[in-house]
Amino acid sequence: MPYIAALMASETAAGRNFVHRIVEEHNASGRFGGEVVTRFPPEPNGYLHVGHVKAIALDFGTAEAYGGRCHLRFDDTNPSKENDEYVDAIQRDVRWLGFDWGKHLYFASDHFEQLYELARQLIRDGHAYVCELSPEEIGEYRGQPTRPGRPSPWRERPPEESLDLFARMRAGEFPDGSRTLRARIDVDSPNMNLRDPVLYRIQHVRHHRTGDAWPIYPMYDFTHPLSDSIEGVTHSLCSLEFENHRPLYDWVLDRLGVHHPQQIEFGRLNLEYTLMSKRKLGELVASGQVDGWDDPRLPTISGLRRRGFTPASVRAFVERVGMGRKDDATVEWALLEHCAREDLNRTSQRALAVLDPLRVVLTNYPEDQVEHFELANNPEDASAGTRSVPFGRELFIERDDFREDPPHKFFRLAPGREVRLRGAYLVTCQEVVRDADGSVVELRCSYDPETRGGDAPDGRKVKGTLHWVSAAHALDAEVRLYDKLFSHPRPEDAEVDWRQAIDPASLEARRGCKLEPSLAKAKPGDRFQFERLGYFCVDPGSAPGAPVFNRTVTLRDTWAKLAARGEKRS
């Protein structure tokens, strides 16, 4: 993929892609025999979001850059929160982004038997024991970062006794929470993760793949290093929150004497005006405050896809953020929109659409006459060709494109003013028609038949250009105007109740919008630029011949304006 090469070039030049430098050092020293194997290990307890795209791009991109491979491995060790819906969604999203794991699809549950035997080895070697403290008691005994822990009363339990109890735990003899398998490391360690962490807990919960075969499940800090080892991973790339877990990662592998990958941490990606917690996103879905995991206001990959973002634009966004090591970057939403506009401007077909229609009657245009104008499908791409758009005596324009008493620098339609109808004619407003309440319901205008195509042969200048739709041919449609879900840029701040920061105006569904007739053939997922309005995508739930359009972004690009002025952005 060309963007991966660009990523490497830009990040290496800036000295930021430290992961690639580490890989190159390993290759130069002969560690791992020059092999590069990475993995993307999501837990199937929710949908992936844009923050995961950084990890996906880094995992798959690093493997590709060095001729290696990247595994997709599901960390399915917490069955109470996991199901096949999430497994399918994650695979669909990773493929949509343009990545493929080939035959290397794995589940932590593939390794359950082997993990169990390795846990038994730790017990036999005196590195693990069965503990009968409750979860609350374990927390109390572990102490605090400023206070040392205390050893469990069962810490010196003989290996033979722990082996017997561990076998009985597997056989399902004990209730949830009554026993755990813990590592014997250091109850006084300044690193809380090393204070005899739990390796296995009892959970009588049906697993989405193994059914009722296992009443005990390994913890992530035990599963993660050993799954990496079993699968031959060389570079285990993790977000920065796992930095303090690396000593435990190394301890497990060293005590068992197995293949030892290198764990490397990188900064997480956070995005303004949204949440990056699957738990909180799941709460929004469960409460009905959004329309499922693919609600276009959510930062989930499926939500971005439904909203009309392209894979290229999402990947470009991650490239621009970079692969920094020591910071969890919080990025402006405007940058994500900017990346979408850049790609959609190149790839989207243009169309005429009126979202708040005001009727215009051309009084001097023949009543039964219909003309067709050839308009470019994409001025950025001549190969996209043209389309034929019908034009008649009655039209619709945007209500905001008319003012009876126009303010200064308002160059659109007003009484007595001439404007250009995009690609058609110059027209002049002559009369305003109102209803019984005094609201403007119709404009009566005249057109200049000598200006076909929108230019005056006498060279007179007309500043205003309006988009329009023929009333006789218009497609009635619903258009959903999506905006940011939250009104606060950082809804997870301690001073903000994120539930109260939801913006009720984040979705406006407009019915009775008027669209050019060619859009009746638009299929789910098709993307368009509605001229002068923004970029829109056909919603996947649209019925044949009756497309519903979701707004991706407006045309106004604040990020590009800031960049042009050289202003700093957080």
matplotlib code that plots the C-alpha trace (Angstrom):
import matplotlib.pyplot as plt

x = [0.0, 1.5, 0.4, 2.5, 5.6, 4.6, 4.1, 7.5, 9.2, 7.5, 7.8, 11.4, 12.3, 10.7, 12.3, 9.0, 8.4, 10.5, 8.9, 10.5, 13.8, 13.6, 12.7, 15.7, 18.0, 16.7, 17.2, 20.7, 21.6, 20.0, 17.4, 14.4, 16.5, 15.4, 11.7, 9.0, 5.6, 3.1, -0.5, -3.6, -5.4, -8.8, -11.2, -14.6, -16.6, -17.6, -17.0, -13.6, -13.3, -11.0, -8.5, -7.9, -7.0, -3.7, -2.9, -4.2, -2.1, 1.0, 0.6, -0.2, 2.0, 5.1, 4.8, 4.3, 7.1, 9.6, 8.2, 6.6, 3.1, 0.4, -2.0, -5.5, -6.1, -9.2, -8.6, -11.7, -11.0, -14.0, -17.0, -19.6, -19.0, -18.1, -20.0, -19.8, -21.4, -18.3, -16.0, -17.7, -17.8, -14.1, -13.1, -15.3, -13.8, -10.2, -10.8, -12.6, -9.5, -7.6, -5.7, -5.8, -4.3, -4.5, -4.6, -3.4, -6.7, -6.4, -8.4, -7.0, -9.5, -7.5, -4.8, -6.9, -5.6, -2.0, -2.4, -3.8, -0.8, 1.6, -0.1, 0.3, 4.1, 4.3, 2.6, 5.0, 8.0, 6.8, 5.8, 2.0, -0.5, -4.2, -5.5, -8.8, -9.1, -12.1, -11.6, -12.2, -9.7, -7.1, -7.4, -6.9, -3.9, -2.2, -2.0, -1.6, 1.1, 2.3, 1.7, 3.3, 1.1, 0.7, 1.2, -1.9, -2.4, -2.2, 1.0, 3.1, 0.6, 2.5, 2.6, 0.9, -2.1, -2.3, -2.2, -5.1, -7.2, -6.4, -7.7, -10.8, -11.3, -11.2, -13.7, -16.1, -16.3, -16.1, -18.3, -17.3, -14.9, -14.1, -10.6, -8.0, -4.6, -2.0, 1.6, 4.1, 6.3, 6.6, 3.9, 6.1, 6.9, 6.5, 4.8, 1.3, 1.1, 3.8, 2.1, 1.1, -1.3, -4.2, -3.6, -6.9, -10.4, -13.5, -16.4, -19.3, -20.2, -20.8, -18.1, -19.1, -16.6, -15.9, -19.4, -19.4, -16.0, -14.2, -15.4, -12.0, -10.5, -7.0, -6.4, -5.2, -1.7, -1.2, -2.9, -1.2, 2.5, 1.8, -0.4, 2.3, 4.8, 2.7, 2.0, 5.6, 5.1, 8.3, 7.1, 4.1, 2.9, 0.7, -0.8, 1.0, -1.3, 0.5, 3.9, 3.7, 2.5, 5.7, 7.6, 4.8, 4.8, 8.6, 8.2, 5.7, 7.8, 11.1, 9.8, 8.4, 11.4, 9.4, 9.9, 10.1, 8.7, 9.5, 6.7, 6.8, 4.3, 3.0, 0.8, -2.9, -5.0, -7.9, -10.3, -12.1, -15.9, -16.2, -15.4, -12.8, -14.2, -15.9, -17.7, -19.2, -19.9, -21.7, -23.7, -24.8, -26.0, -27.7, -29.6, -30.9, -29.3, -27.7, -28.8, -26.6, -22.8, -22.8, -24.5, -22.8, -22.1, -20.0, -16.2, -16.6, -15.2, -18.6, -20.1, -17.5, -18.2, -22.0, -21.4, -19.5, -15.8, -13.5, -10.9, -8.2, -9.4, -9.3, -5.9, -4.6, -5.9, -3.9, -0.8, -1.0, -1.4, 1.8, 3.1, 4.4, 5.8, 5.3, 2.0, -1.6, -2.5, -5.9, -6.6, -9.0, -12.1, -11.5, -8.4, -10.5, -13.0, -10.2, -8.9, -12.3, -12.8, -9.4, -10.3, -14.0, -13.2, -11.1, -13.4, -17.1, -19.5, -21.2, -25.0, -27.6, -29.7, -31.9, -32.4, -34.7, -36.6, -38.2, -40.1, -39.1, -41.3, -39.7, -42.6, -41.2, -40.0, -42.3, -44.6, -44.2, -40.5, -37.8, -34.1, -31.2, -27.8, -24.6, -22.8, -19.5, -19.6, -16.3, -14.3, -11.3, -11.5, -12.2, -12.5, -15.6, -17.6, -20.8, -24.5, -27.7, -29.8, -33.3, -34.4, -37.9, -40.2, -40.5, -37.4, -36.4, -33.6, -32.3, -34.4, -31.2, -30.3, -33.0, -33.3, -35.9, -33.6, -30.1, -27.3, -23.9, -22.0, -25.0, -24.6, -27.4, -31.0, -33.0, -35.8, -34.5, -31.2, -29.8, -28.0, -26.7, -28.3, -25.5, -24.8, -28.2, -29.3, -29.1, -32.4, -33.8, -36.2, -39.3, -42.0, -42.3, -45.4, -46.5, -49.0, -51.7, -49.1, -46.8, -44.2, -42.4, -43.6, -42.6, -40.5, -41.5, -38.4, -37.5, -34.7, -32.4, -32.6, -29.3, -27.4, -27.7, -24.9, -24.8, -22.7, -23.9, -22.8, -22.5, -19.9, -21.8, -20.6, -22.9, -21.4, -24.0, -24.3, -27.0, -27.7, -31.2, -33.4, -36.2, -39.5, -41.1, -38.3, -37.2, -36.6, -38.1, -35.7, -34.7, -31.3, -29.8, -27.5, -25.0, -22.7, -20.5, -22.3, -21.0, -21.0, -17.9, -14.5, -13.4, -16.5, -14.5, -12.9, -13.4, -15.4, -17.8, -20.6, -20.3, -23.9, -25.0, -22.7, -24.6, -25.7, -29.4, -28.7, -26.2, -28.7, -31.3, -33.4, -34.9, -37.7, -39.0, -35.6, -35.4, -32.7, -31.8, -33.5, -30.3, -29.9, -32.8, -30.3, -27.8, -26.9, -26.1, -22.5, -22.4, -20.8, -21.6, -20.8, -24.1, -22.8, -22.4, -23.6, -21.1, -20.4, -23.2, -23.4, -26.4, -27.4, -27.1, -30.7, -32.1, -34.8, -34.2, -35.1, -35.6, -32.1, -31.6, -28.5, -26.2, -24.1, -20.4, -18.9, -19.8, -17.6, -16.3, -12.8, -11.5, -8.4, -7.3, -7.7, -5.7, -3.0, -2.9, -2.3, 0.3, -1.5, -0.8, -3.3, -3.4]
y = [0.0, 3.3, 5.1, 2.8, 3.7, 7.4, 6.8, 5.3, 8.1, 10.9, 9.4, 8.4, 11.8, 13.4, 10.8, 9.8, 6.2, 4.7, 1.3, 0.9, 2.0, -0.7, -3.3, -2.2, -2.5, -6.1, -7.0, -5.6, -7.6, -10.8, -11.0, -13.0, -14.0, -11.0, -12.1, -9.5, -10.9, -8.5, -9.0, -6.9, -8.4, -6.8, -8.1, -8.9, -6.9, -4.0, -2.4, -0.9, 2.9, 5.4, 5.1, 1.5, 2.5, 3.8, 0.3, -1.5, 0.7, 0.3, -3.5, -4.3, -1.5, -2.5, -6.1, -5.1, -2.7, -5.4, -8.3, -9.9, -10.8, -9.5, -11.8, -10.9, -12.5, -12.1, -11.8, -13.8, -14.5, -12.6, -14.5, -12.4, -9.5, -11.1, -12.5, -13.4, -10.1, -8.3, -10.8, -10.4, -6.6, -6.4, -8.5, -6.5, -3.2, -4.3, -5.5, -2.2, -0.3, -2.3, -4.9, -8.6, -11.3, -14.1, -17.5, -16.0, -15.6, -16.7, -16.6, -16.7, -19.6, -21.6, -21.8, -22.5, -26.1, -25.0, -22.0, -24.3, -26.6, -23.7, -22.5, -25.9, -25.7, -22.4, -24.1, -27.1, -24.7, -22.8, -19.6, -19.8, -20.9, -21.2, -18.4, -18.5, -14.7, -13.0, -10.4, -7.7, -9.3, -9.6, -5.9, -5.2, -7.5, -6.0, -2.6, 0.8, 2.3, 4.1, 1.2, -2.3, -5.3, -8.4, -12.0, -14.1, -16.7, -19.3, -17.9, -20.8, -23.5, -26.6, -27.0, -30.4, -28.9, -26.0, -28.4, -30.4, -27.3, -25.9, -29.1, -29.0, -25.3, -26.5, -29.3, -26.7, -27.7, -24.2, -21.1, -17.9, -15.7, -18.4, -19.2, -17.8, -18.8, -16.1, -15.6, -15.7, -12.6, -9.8, -8.5, -5.4, -4.4, -0.7, -2.0, -3.0, -5.4, -7.5, -7.9, -11.5, -10.9, -13.1, -15.5, -17.4, -16.7, -18.8, -17.8, -20.2, -18.4, -19.9, -19.0, -17.9, -20.5, -23.1, -23.3, -24.7, -26.5, -24.1, -22.7, -20.9, -18.3, -16.8, -13.1, -10.9, -10.4, -14.2, -14.8, -11.9, -12.9, -16.6, -16.2, -14.0, -16.7, -19.6, -17.8, -16.8, -13.0, -11.0, -7.5, -7.1, -3.5, -2.2, 1.2, 3.1, 2.0, -1.4, 0.0, -0.9, -4.4, -5.1, -6.4, -9.0, -9.8, -10.5, -12.4, -14.9, -15.7, -15.9, -18.2, -20.6, -20.4, -20.0, -17.8, -14.2, -11.4, -7.8, -5.7, -2.1, 0.6, 3.6, 6.6, 6.2, 8.3, 10.3, 12.5, 15.7, 15.7, 12.0, 9.0, 6.3, 3.9, 0.8, 0.5, 4.0, 3.7, 0.4, 2.3, 4.8, 2.0, 0.0, 3.1, 3.9, 7.4, 6.4, 4.2, 1.2, 0.8, 2.2, 5.4, 8.0, 10.3, 7.6, 7.3, 3.6, 2.5, 1.2, 4.6, 6.5, 4.1, 4.7, 8.4, 8.3, 8.5, 6.5, 4.0, 6.3, 9.3, 7.5, 6.1, 9.5, 10.9, 8.4, 9.2, 12.9, 12.2, 10.2, 7.3, 9.1, 7.2, 9.1, 10.9, 10.0, 12.5, 14.2, 15.4, 17.9, 16.6, 19.2, 17.2, 14.1, 16.1, 17.7, 14.3, 13.3, 16.4, 15.9, 12.4, 13.0, 16.1, 13.9, 10.9, 12.0, 12.6, 16.0, 16.4, 19.1, 18.9, 21.5, 20.7, 23.6, 24.2, 27.5, 27.4, 29.6, 30.1, 31.5, 33.5, 34.0, 30.3, 28.2, 26.1, 22.7, 23.1, 20.9, 21.3, 19.2, 20.6, 18.6, 19.1, 17.7, 14.7, 15.8, 18.8, 17.2, 14.2, 14.7, 11.0, 11.0, 12.5, 14.4, 13.8, 15.2, 17.3, 18.4, 22.1, 23.5, 26.4, 25.7, 25.1, 24.8, 26.8, 26.9, 29.2, 30.7, 31.8, 34.5, 37.7, 40.4, 42.8, 41.5, 42.4, 43.8, 41.3, 39.0, 38.2, 35.7, 36.3, 39.3, 41.4, 43.0, 41.1, 38.9, 35.6, 32.6, 29.2, 26.7, 25.6, 26.9, 30.6, 34.0, 34.8, 38.0, 38.1, 40.2, 39.2, 37.6, 35.5, 34.9, 32.7, 33.8, 34.0, 36.2, 33.6, 33.6, 30.5, 31.4, 33.6, 34.8, 35.4, 36.0, 34.2, 35.5, 33.0, 34.4, 33.2, 29.4, 27.7, 30.5, 33.2, 36.5, 37.1, 40.9, 40.1, 41.4, 40.1, 38.3, 37.4, 35.0, 31.4, 29.2, 25.4, 24.3, 21.3, 21.1, 20.9, 18.6, 16.1, 16.4, 13.3, 13.7, 12.4, 12.3, 13.9, 13.5, 16.2, 14.8, 16.8, 16.1, 13.9, 15.9, 19.7, 19.5, 18.9, 16.5, 14.8, 12.4, 15.2, 14.8, 18.1, 17.0, 14.5, 13.0, 11.8, 15.4, 16.6, 15.0, 17.6, 17.2, 19.0, 16.4, 15.0, 16.8, 14.6, 16.7, 15.2, 16.6, 17.6, 18.0, 16.1, 15.8, 12.7, 10.8, 10.2, 7.8, 5.2, 5.8, 2.7, 2.2, 3.5, 5.8, 9.1, 12.5, 16.2, 18.1, 21.3, 24.2, 22.0, 19.3, 15.6, 13.0, 9.2, 6.9, 5.2, 1.3, 1.1, 2.9, 1.2, 0.7, 3.8, 5.8, 6.7, 8.3, 10.5, 11.0, 14.1, 13.2, 16.7, 20.2, 22.0, 24.5, 23.3, 25.1, 22.9, 23.9, 27.6, 27.3, 25.4, 28.0, 30.7, 28.6, 28.6, 26.1, 23.3, 21.2]
z = [0.0, -1.0, 2.2, 4.3, 2.5, 2.9, 6.6, 7.0, 5.0, 6.9, 10.4, 9.9, 8.6, 11.7, 14.0, 15.4, 14.3, 17.1, 16.5, 13.1, 14.6, 17.2, 14.5, 12.5, 15.5, 16.1, 12.5, 12.5, 15.7, 14.4, 17.1, 16.0, 12.9, 11.0, 11.2, 12.0, 13.3, 14.9, 16.0, 16.5, 19.6, 20.2, 22.8, 21.2, 23.7, 21.4, 18.0, 17.1, 17.1, 15.4, 18.3, 17.3, 13.7, 15.0, 16.5, 13.4, 11.1, 13.2, 13.7, 10.0, 8.6, 10.5, 9.5, 5.8, 5.9, 6.9, 4.9, 7.9, 8.8, 11.2, 13.0, 14.0, 17.4, 19.5, 23.3, 24.2, 27.9, 29.4, 28.1, 30.0, 27.7, 24.4, 21.5, 17.8, 16.7, 17.8, 16.3, 12.9, 13.2, 14.0, 11.1, 8.8, 10.0, 9.7, 6.1, 5.3, 6.3, 3.7, 5.9, 5.8, 8.1, 5.6, 7.3, 10.6, 12.4, 16.1, 19.3, 22.8, 23.3, 20.7, 23.4, 26.5, 26.9, 26.4, 28.7, 31.4, 31.1, 31.3, 34.4, 35.9, 35.1, 37.1, 40.0, 39.9, 39.7, 42.8, 40.9, 41.3, 44.0, 44.5, 46.7, 48.6, 49.3, 47.9, 45.2, 47.8, 50.2, 47.4, 46.8, 50.5, 50.8, 47.7, 49.5, 47.7, 45.6, 48.8, 51.1, 50.7, 50.4, 52.7, 51.6, 51.2, 53.9, 51.1, 49.5, 50.8, 49.9, 48.6, 44.8, 45.1, 46.9, 44.5, 41.6, 43.0, 43.7, 40.3, 38.7, 40.8, 39.8, 36.2, 37.0, 38.1, 41.8, 43.3, 42.9, 41.2, 43.2, 45.8, 44.5, 42.1, 40.7, 41.6, 40.6, 43.4, 42.6, 45.2, 47.5, 48.2, 44.6, 43.8, 40.6, 41.7, 38.7, 40.3, 43.7, 43.2, 40.3, 39.5, 36.6, 36.6, 38.0, 38.2, 35.9, 35.3, 32.0, 28.6, 26.1, 22.6, 21.1, 23.8, 25.3, 28.8, 28.5, 30.8, 34.2, 34.6, 32.4, 32.2, 32.9, 30.1, 31.7, 31.5, 28.2, 26.3, 26.6, 26.1, 23.1, 21.6, 22.4, 21.0, 17.8, 17.2, 17.5, 17.6, 18.3, 20.6, 20.1, 22.9, 23.9, 26.6, 29.4, 29.2, 29.9, 33.6, 32.7, 30.7, 33.7, 34.2, 30.5, 30.8, 34.1, 32.7, 29.6, 31.5, 34.2, 31.6, 29.4, 26.2, 23.1, 24.3, 22.0, 22.6, 24.0, 22.8, 23.9, 21.9, 22.7, 22.3, 20.0, 21.5, 19.6, 20.7, 21.1, 21.5, 23.7, 23.3, 25.8, 24.5, 27.8, 27.5, 23.9, 24.7, 27.4, 24.7, 22.5, 25.2, 26.5, 23.0, 22.9, 19.6, 16.7, 17.4, 17.2, 13.7, 14.5, 12.3, 15.3, 17.0, 16.5, 15.7, 12.4, 11.4, 12.3, 10.3, 7.3, 7.6, 7.8, 4.5, 5.6, 3.2, 4.4, 2.8, 4.7, 8.1, 7.4, 6.3, 9.6, 11.5, 9.4, 10.2, 13.9, 13.8, 15.9, 19.0, 21.9, 25.1, 24.7, 24.4, 21.7, 21.8, 18.3, 17.0, 15.3, 12.5, 11.4, 10.8, 8.8, 6.8, 5.8, 4.7, 2.6, 0.9, -0.2, -1.0, -3.1, -5.4, -5.5, -5.0, -7.8, -7.6, -7.4, -7.0, -3.8, -2.0, 1.7, 2.7, -0.6, -1.7, -5.0, -7.9, -10.9, -14.1, -15.4, -19.0, -19.4, -21.6, -19.4, -21.1, -22.0, -20.4, -21.1, -20.0, -19.0, -18.9, -15.6, -14.6, -12.3, -10.7, -11.7, -10.1, -12.3, -16.0, -16.5, -14.4, -17.3, -17.1, -16.3, -17.8, -15.4, -16.3, -16.1, -16.2, -15.5, -11.8, -9.6, -6.0, -4.4, -0.8, 1.4, 2.8, -0.7, -0.7, 1.4, 1.0, 2.8, 2.0, 4.4, 3.1, 1.0, 0.5, -3.2, -3.5, -4.6, -3.5, -5.1, -8.3, -8.1, -10.8, -9.9, -11.8, -11.6, -11.6, -15.2, -16.4, -16.8, -15.2, -13.4, -11.7, -8.8, -9.7, -7.1, -3.7, -2.9, 0.7, 2.5, 4.9, 7.7, 5.8, 5.1, 1.8, -0.2, -3.8, -5.8, -9.3, -11.5, -15.1, -16.9, -19.6, -22.5, -23.9, -20.9, -21.4, -19.5, -16.9, -18.7, -20.2, -23.8, -23.0, -20.3, -17.4, -14.1, -11.7, -8.3, -6.9, -8.1, -6.7, -6.9, -7.9, -8.7, -11.2, -9.4, -11.9, -11.7, -8.1, -6.0, -2.5, 0.0, 3.7, 4.5, 8.0, 9.1, 11.6, 13.8, 16.8, 19.4, 22.4, 23.0, 25.1, 23.5, 26.2, 27.5, 29.7, 31.7, 35.5, 35.6, 33.0, 33.2, 29.8, 29.8, 30.2, 27.5, 24.6, 22.1, 21.3, 18.0, 16.8, 14.4, 12.3, 10.0, 7.2, 5.1, 1.9, 0.6, -3.2, -5.1, -8.8, -10.2, -11.0, -7.2, -7.2, -8.6, -5.8, -3.8, -0.1, 0.5, -2.6, -1.8, -3.3, -2.9, -2.8, -4.4, -1.9, 1.0, 1.8, 1.3, 1.8, 1.8, 1.1, 4.4, 4.3, 5.5, 2.4, 0.4, -3.4, -5.3, -2.0, -0.7, 2.6, 2.7, 5.7, 5.8, 6.2, 6.5, 5.4, 2.8, 5.4, 6.3, 9.4, 9.7, 6.2, 6.9, 10.1, 8.3, 5.5, 8.2, 9.9, 13.3, 15.9, 16.6, 19.7]

ax = plt.figure().add_subplot(projection="3d")
ax.plot(x, y, z, "-o")
ax.set_aspect("equal")
plt.show()
